[in-house]
């Protein structure tokens, strides 16, 4: 997810309205698949939480957040 709210599944841009259908079509084990959500460091927290909520409401319970460590 980008700071502008653009959602990607893999390298493909996906409209929020199509997110669940897209993820479900790719999930080989249905809602048992682990979903990784990566938000740009400047992405809106509320937008990231909204996407997590959508995935959870669709039955996906194994949702992980990916973070990038800052360069030191």
C-alpha positions as CSV (number, residue, x, y, z in Angstrom):
1,X,0.0,0.0,0.0
2,X,1.3,3.4,-1.0
3,X,1.0,6.7,0.8
4,X,-1.6,7.7,-1.7
5,X,-3.7,4.6,-0.8
6,X,-2.9,2.6,-3.9
7,X,-3.2,-1.2,-3.2
8,X,-1.0,-3.7,-4.9
9,X,-1.4,-7.5,-5.0
10,X,2.0,-8.6,-6.0
11,X,3.0,-6.1,-8.7
12,X,-0.6,-5.4,-9.9
13,X,-2.6,-2.4,-8.8
14,X,-6.0,-3.5,-7.4
15,X,-9.0,-1.3,-6.7
16,X,-10.2,-1.6,-3.1
17,X,-13.5,-2.9,-4.3
18,X,-11.7,-5.8,-6.1
19,X,-9.3,-6.6,-3.3
20,X,-11.1,-9.5,-1.7
21,X,-12.0,-11.2,-5.0
22,X,-8.4,-10.8,-6.2
23,X,-6.8,-12.2,-3.0
24,X,-9.4,-15.0,-2.8
25,X,-8.7,-16.0,-6.4
26,X,-4.9,-16.2,-5.6
27,X,-5.3,-18.0,-2.3
28,X,-4.5,-21.7,-2.9
29,X,-5.8,-22.7,0.5
30,X,-8.6,-20.3,0.7
31,X,-8.8,-18.2,3.8
32,X,-6.2,-20.4,5.5
33,X,-3.5,-18.8,3.4
34,X,-1.2,-16.3,5.1
35,X,-1.6,-12.8,3.8
36,X,1.3,-10.3,4.1
37,X,0.5,-6.6,4.1
38,X,3.2,-4.1,3.5
39,X,2.5,-0.4,3.9
40,X,4.9,2.2,2.7
41,X,6.5,3.9,5.8
42,X,4.4,7.0,5.1
43,X,1.2,5.1,4.3
44,X,-1.8,6.3,6.3
45,X,-2.3,4.0,9.3
46,X,-6.1,4.1,9.0
47,X,-5.9,3.0,5.4
48,X,-3.7,0.0,6.3
49,X,-6.0,-0.9,9.1
50,X,-9.0,-0.6,6.8
51,X,-7.4,-3.1,4.4
52,X,-6.6,-5.5,7.3
53,X,-10.2,-5.2,8.4
54,X,-11.5,-6.0,4.9
55,X,-9.3,-9.1,4.7
56,X,-10.3,-10.2,8.2
57,X,-14.0,-9.7,7.5
58,X,-13.5,-11.9,4.4
59,X,-12.3,-14.7,6.6
60,X,-8.5,-14.3,6.3
61,X,-7.2,-14.7,9.9
62,X,-3.5,-15.1,9.1
63,X,-2.6,-11.5,8.3
64,X,1.0,-10.3,8.8
65,X,2.5,-6.9,8.5
66,X,5.8,-6.5,6.8
67,X,8.1,-3.7,7.9
68,X,11.3,-2.4,6.6
69,X,14.2,-1.7,8.9
70,X,15.6,1.8,8.7
71,X,19.2,2.2,7.5
72,X,21.5,3.0,10.3
